[in-house]
Structure formats: C-alpha cells, structure tokens
Amino acid sequence: MKRLAVLGSTGSIGTATLDVVRADPDRFRVTALAAGRNLDLLRLQIEEFRPFVVSVAEAAAARALNGEFPGVRCIAGPDGCVQIATDADADMVVSAMVGAAGLAPTVAAIRAGKDIALANKESMVMAGELVMAEVRRAGVRLVPVDSEHTALHQILASRPGDHIDRLILTASGGPFRTWEASRMATATVSEALAHPTWTMGNKISIDSATLMNKGFEIIEAHHLFGVAEECIEVVIHPQSLVHAAAVLTGGAILAQISATDMRVPISHALNWPSPGASPVPAPDLAAIGHLDFHPPDCERFPALDLARRALRAGGELPAVLNAANEVAVGAFLNGSCSFDRIAATISAVMTSWPDPHRAVSSVDQILSVDERARLMTEIELGNIGSVEEVPSS
C-alpha cells in the first residue's frame, strides 16, 4: 500500500486525487492533508480518509479542527505545509498547491526522500534546474501530473532520448481561441473562466485563457525531459484528447490519447512505476470522428513567447515570469486589470528586471526573487506608488 500526503487537498487536483484513492482503497492510504481555507470540504475529507496530520492556512482554524478531530494533529501556516510534505508516514507527496507557495514544500519533500506526484508546475517554472538537481541528489521519483507531461512521460519511458527529434504539447486554445484581439482585450472574468474542455481552479483557468499555462508547460517539459526549448512545439488541438506527442528522428510521431479527465494522469503518477487500472474509460475513436490541429497565434497570445524568452534567459527570469503572472492574474480576477494587460504587465516587469541571468543557487534566492518581482508587478499595475517600496534582492 502506498501512503500519500496531499498538498492542496481541497483544490481541483487534490479532490481528483482523493477520487483516485477512493476508487482503489487497497492500494492507497492518505496519511496527511494540507489545505487552505476551505474548511467545510476539509472536514469531509478528514472524516472520510482519517489522516494522521492536517495543515490549514490559519492557526485559529487548526485549533478548531484539533477540537473536532482529537485523533488528528492539526497544524497551520507555511511551516505546516512543509511538515505535511516531510511527514514520516508518507511514501509519496502529491504536490497540488497553486502557485509559488508550492515550491518550498515540494523541495522539502524531495530532500526528505519522498517520491513526488507533481501538479505544482510553478515549482518547475521558478526553479526547474534546482528541483531536478534535488531529485537526482535524493534519488527519488518525480512523476508529472499535468496531462501533457504525463503523456510525454508515458511516451518517453521506453524511448531512448537520442531517438527523439522534438516534443509537441497540445493546447485546447482556451475560451478565446477564435476571438479577435480587440474582443479579447475587454473579456470579462466569467468569459475567461469558461474553459471549453477542462474544469479547473480560477488561476489555472486564466492561465489557460492567456496560454501562459502552455508557456509554463514548455519550461516544465524542458526540465523534466532534458529537451531544448527550440525542440518543444505547441499546437492548438480543440478536442483536448491528444495530450502530447513525440516526433522520432525516423520521422514517426508517437501521440498519447486519453480522456479529458485529470484522474487519468493522477492515477498514472500515483501508481508509477506499477500499472494501475484506469479510473475512466479510454476514448472511443470511432465516436470522436476527427481531430483538429492548428498553429498557435502568438500575436494574440503573447504569453507563449514570454515563457520562451524566460526559459532562454534562464537564471532568475523564469521566477520573475511566474511571480508577475500570479500578481497580474490575481488583479484580473479582482477586476483591477484588463485581460490584455496581463501579458503586457508581465513583459514590462521581465524587461525591467535588473539581473535576469543571475544564476539560481537556492530556494531562498528564488523566494526573494518572487517577493521582489511581485512588488514590481504591483507598481506596474499602479497598486504601489514607487520603486522605493521594493526591497533590493
């Protein structure tokens, strides 16, 4: 039986993970949960899965849960997430927190010798080289949970790297795939959240609408599979059934097709390297009928080029990209930033970053970059008055 600690248990990936566990209770045991402020759902999860330890955002909530569940140890705050990630009872950590907050607990879990099911792509965007170095040093398995990287993981597992010419990541195109740029500029939050094929949390839904999510996946694929940026392509595939493909040097293309359901890649990650029963049926090819593919429009979706620019620069710039994106997306969601200004704001912050090529050597350095880049983004958005309010790195 594999024992799991789930970071972000009340989010979309966390709840889907618990669905996979629920369907195969003889194979998995949940020993620890980390959530934020959705206490109603967390209470139900505690009652069902009976973890040994739980982490929440606020100390008052932890005290309340300790009173309600005397057999469960409840802790709080960022340190609580790290404790969950390094819990001695867990064999694997499902890293499903959203955003930069997932980096420190993910690295802590790796250093503690835990295998990782990685859904927190921001960790790889901010510090991919550092994370992969920690994985090699600790000798643990890191298995991606993104459907695209799961597809590549399955394709490449039996293929020597020198047989691969390039990788192809597919994107649905999001809700604005056919919109004119002028219409996209004034898109509402509800329009941007209306993803055509996936049901996701708000932040990743907006990233999918801008195609920044796909830009992040380029960076993640580079670090996970050791493939150069120029050998990673993106194609628009509205049906979201082909999740990724690899072009072999002999000219053939190997593609993975699976249902548009996150339980498929989650099940793969939790079971790896053993096979697991599929939690959902495979697509019916005859019923699908046809599959469409188109090149992305980088003028309407500049986030793709911003991500490539950050990856080519290396150093601190990918962390700057991620921080600026998180702040700009948050501003859009709260109504203080237009949709078209998201990418423009990120570009401005990246351009003004003082030393983008500075080598990354520690998690603390990345978190310092993250803090400074967030403040610079707030200035760019007009939420903070002057650069004097931004501490130096």
GIFEN-V302764 format. One record per residue. N is the residue number from 1. RES is the residue in three letters. PHI is phi in radians with two decimals (* if undefined). Layout:
[[N	RES	PHI] [N	RES	PHI]]
//
This chain:
[[1	MET	*] [2	LYS	-1.64] [3	ARG	-1.72] [4	LEU	-2.06] [5	ALA	-1.93] [6	VAL	-1.97] [7	LEU	-1.58] [8	GLY	1.47] [9	SER	-1.20] [10	THR	-1.68] [11	GLY	-1.46] [12	SER	-1.13] [13	ILE	-1.26] [14	GLY	-1.07] [15	THR	-1.20] [16	ALA	-1.17] [17	THR	-1.05] [18	LEU	-1.20] [19	ASP	-1.09] [20	VAL	-1.12] [21	VAL	-1.11] [22	ARG	-1.03] [23	ALA	-1.37] [24	ASP	-2.48] [25	PRO	-1.17] [26	ASP	-1.38] [27	ARG	-1.73] [28	PHE	-2.25] [29	ARG	-2.37] [30	VAL	-1.48] [31	THR	-1.81] [32	ALA	-2.67] [33	LEU	-2.31] [34	ALA	-2.18] [35	ALA	-2.32] [36	GLY	-1.82] [37	ARG	-2.10] [38	ASN	-1.47] [39	LEU	-1.25] [40	ASP	-1.07] [41	LEU	-1.20] [42	LEU	-1.07] [43	ARG	-1.01] [44	LEU	-1.11] [45	GLN	-1.15] [46	ILE	-1.12] [47	GLU	-1.08] [48	GLU	-1.37] [49	PHE	-1.75] [50	ARG	0.86] [51	PRO	-1.19] [52	PHE	-1.40] [53	VAL	-2.51] [54	VAL	-2.40] [55	SER	-2.11] [56	VAL	-2.27] [57	ALA	-1.24] [58	GLU	-2.05] [59	ALA	-1.10] [60	ALA	-1.09] [61	ALA	-1.17] [62	ALA	-1.10] [63	ARG	-1.11] [64	ALA	-1.12] [65	LEU	-1.19] [66	ASN	-1.05] [67	GLY	-1.25] [68	GLU	-1.39] [69	PHE	-2.20] [70	PRO	-1.08] [71	GLY	-1.55] [72	VAL	-2.06] [73	ARG	-1.48] [74	CYS	-1.97] [75	ILE	-2.23] [76	ALA	-2.50] [77	GLY	1.43] [78	PRO	-1.00] [79	ASP	-1.12] [80	GLY	-1.12] [81	CYS	-1.11] [82	VAL	-1.14] [83	GLN	-1.10] [84	ILE	-1.10] [85	ALA	-1.15] [86	THR	-1.91] [87	ASP	-0.98] [88	ALA	-1.11] [89	ASP	-1.42] [90	ALA	-1.67] [91	ASP	-1.60] [92	MET	-2.32] [93	VAL	-1.92] [94	VAL	-1.58] [95	SER	-1.58] [96	ALA	-2.11] [97	MET	-1.20] [98	VAL	-1.71] [99	GLY	1.53] [100	ALA	-1.08] [101	ALA	-1.06] [102	GLY	-1.43] [103	LEU	-1.17] [104	ALA	-1.05] [105	PRO	-1.14] [106	THR	-1.14] [107	VAL	-1.14] [108	ALA	-1.07] [109	ALA	-1.11] [110	ILE	-1.08] [111	ARG	-1.12] [112	ALA	-1.46] [113	GLY	1.46] [114	LYS	-1.57] [115	ASP	-1.19] [116	ILE	-2.13] [117	ALA	-1.76] [118	LEU	-1.70] [119	ALA	-1.88] [120	ASN	-1.43] [121	LYS	-1.14] [122	GLU	-1.05] [123	SER	-1.02] [124	MET	-1.31] [125	VAL	-1.18] [126	MET	-1.23] [127	ALA	-2.59] [128	GLY	-1.04] [129	GLU	-1.12] [130	LEU	-1.12] [131	VAL	-1.08] [132	MET	-1.19] [133	ALA	-1.13] [134	GLU	-1.15] [135	VAL	-1.07] [136	ARG	-1.14] [137	ARG	-1.14] [138	ALA	-1.45] [139	GLY	1.19] [140	VAL	-1.80] [141	ARG	-1.65] [142	LEU	-2.09] [143	VAL	-2.00] [144	PRO	-1.25] [145	VAL	-1.89] [146	ASP	-0.91] [147	SER	-1.07] [148	GLU	-1.20] [149	HIS	-1.33] [150	THR	-1.08] [151	ALA	-1.03] [152	LEU	-1.17] [153	HIS	-1.04] [154	GLN	-1.20] [155	ILE	-1.18] [156	LEU	-1.49] [157	ALA	-0.99] [158	SER	-1.94] [159	ARG	-2.06] [160	PRO	-1.02] [161	GLY	-1.03] [162	ASP	-1.33] [163	HIS	-1.63] [164	ILE	-1.77] [165	ASP	-1.54] [166	ARG	-2.84] [167	LEU	-1.90] [168	ILE	-2.17] [169	LEU	-1.77] [170	THR	-1.72] [171	ALA	-2.35] [172	SER	-1.14] [173	GLY	1.70] [174	GLY	1.21] [175	PRO	-1.23] [176	PHE	-1.91] [177	ARG	-0.97] [178	THR	-1.89] [179	TRP	-1.39] [180	GLU	-1.28] [181	ALA	-1.03] [182	SER	-1.13] [183	ARG	-1.29] [184	MET	-1.07] [185	ALA	-1.01] [186	THR	-1.92] [187	ALA	-1.06] [188	THR	-1.53] [189	VAL	-1.07] [190	SER	-1.10] [191	GLU	-1.16] [192	ALA	-1.23] [193	LEU	-1.43] [194	ALA	-1.47] [195	HIS	-1.17] [196	PRO	-1.32] [197	THR	-2.28] [198	TRP	-2.11] [199	THR	-1.89] [200	MET	-2.42] [201	GLY	-1.22] [202	ASN	-1.08] [203	LYS	-1.13] [204	ILE	-1.22] [205	SER	-1.13] [206	ILE	-1.20] [207	ASP	-1.04] [208	SER	-1.27] [209	ALA	-1.18] [210	THR	-1.50] [211	LEU	1.25] [212	MET	-1.10] [213	ASN	-0.99] [214	LYS	-1.25] [215	GLY	-1.08] [216	PHE	-1.05] [217	GLU	-1.20] [218	ILE	-1.07] [219	ILE	-1.10] [220	GLU	-1.09] [221	ALA	-1.09] [222	HIS	-1.00] [223	HIS	-1.31] [224	LEU	-1.19] [225	PHE	-2.00] [226	GLY	1.14] [227	VAL	-1.84] [228	ALA	-1.11] [229	GLU	-0.96] [230	GLU	-1.26] [231	CYS	-1.78] [232	ILE	-2.06] [233	GLU	-1.81] [234	VAL	-2.18] [235	VAL	-2.23] [236	ILE	-1.47] [237	HIS	-2.37] [238	PRO	-1.01] [239	GLN	-1.30] [240	SER	0.97] [241	LEU	-1.87] [242	VAL	-1.50] [243	HIS	-1.58] [244	ALA	-2.99] [245	ALA	-2.64] [246	ALA	-2.16] [247	VAL	-1.65] [248	LEU	-1.43] [249	THR	-1.10] [250	GLY	-1.38] [251	GLY	1.80] [252	ALA	-1.44] [253	ILE	-2.06] [254	LEU	-1.79] [255	ALA	-2.12] [256	GLN	-1.90] [257	ILE	-2.06] [258	SER	-2.69] [259	ALA	-1.09] [260	THR	-1.45] [261	ASP	-2.67] [262	MET	-1.15] [263	ARG	-1.15] [264	VAL	-1.17] [265	PRO	-1.16] [266	ILE	-1.11] [267	SER	-1.06] [268	HIS	-1.05] [269	ALA	-1.16] [270	LEU	-1.18] [271	ASN	-1.52] [272	TRP	-0.98] [273	PRO	-1.59] [274	SER	-1.43] [275	PRO	-1.29] [276	GLY	-2.24] [277	ALA	-1.17] [278	SER	-1.17] [279	PRO	-1.32] [280	VAL	-2.42] [281	PRO	-1.21] [282	ALA	-1.23] [283	PRO	-1.08] [284	ASP	-1.59] [285	LEU	-1.06] [286	ALA	-1.13] [287	ALA	-1.25] [288	ILE	-1.11] [289	GLY	1.47] [290	HIS	-2.69] [291	LEU	-2.25] [292	ASP	-1.96] [293	PHE	-2.45] [294	HIS	-2.48] [295	PRO	-1.26] [296	PRO	-1.31] [297	ASP	-1.69] [298	CYS	-1.30] [299	GLU	-1.30] [300	ARG	-1.35] [301	PHE	-2.19] [302	PRO	-1.22] [303	ALA	-1.04] [304	LEU	-1.06] [305	ASP	-1.23] [306	LEU	-1.10] [307	ALA	-1.14] [308	ARG	-1.11] [309	ARG	-1.07] [310	ALA	-1.14] [311	LEU	-1.14] [312	ARG	-1.12] [313	ALA	-1.24] [314	GLY	1.17] [315	GLY	1.01] [316	GLU	-1.48] [317	LEU	-1.11] [318	PRO	-1.04] [319	ALA	-1.19] [320	VAL	-1.13] [321	LEU	-0.93] [322	ASN	-1.13] [323	ALA	-1.11] [324	ALA	-1.09] [325	ASN	-1.13] [326	GLU	-1.04] [327	VAL	-1.19] [328	ALA	-1.15] [329	VAL	-1.13] [330	GLY	-1.05] [331	ALA	-1.14] [332	PHE	-1.09] [333	LEU	-1.14] [334	ASN	-1.63] [335	GLY	1.53] [336	SER	-1.81] [337	CYS	-2.62] [338	SER	-1.33] [339	PHE	-1.07] [340	ASP	-1.21] [341	ARG	-1.44] [342	ILE	-1.02] [343	ALA	-1.15] [344	ALA	-1.10] [345	THR	-1.16] [346	ILE	-1.04] [347	SER	-1.06] [348	ALA	-1.12] [349	VAL	-1.19] [350	MET	-1.06] [351	THR	-1.14] [352	SER	-1.57] [353	TRP	-1.12] [354	PRO	-1.20] [355	ASP	-2.47] [356	PRO	-1.13] [357	HIS	-1.63] [358	ARG	-0.99] [359	ALA	-1.12] [360	VAL	-1.68] [361	SER	-2.19] [362	SER	-2.76] [363	VAL	-1.11] [364	ASP	-1.04] [365	GLN	-1.08] [366	ILE	-1.10] [367	LEU	-1.18] [368	SER	-1.17] [369	VAL	-1.05] [370	ASP	-1.02] [371	GLU	-1.10] [372	ARG	-1.15] [373	ALA	-1.15] [374	ARG	-1.11] [375	LEU	-1.16] [376	MET	-1.10] [377	THR	-1.20] [378	GLU	-1.06] [379	ILE	-1.10] [380	GLU	-1.06] [381	LEU	-1.41] [382	GLY	1.52] [383	ASN	-1.56] [384	ILE	-2.27] [385	GLY	-1.29] [386	SER	-2.65] [387	VAL	-1.17] [388	GLU	-1.11] [389	GLU	-1.42] [390	VAL	-1.74] [391	PRO	-1.20] [392	SER	-1.30] [393	SER	-1.20]]
//
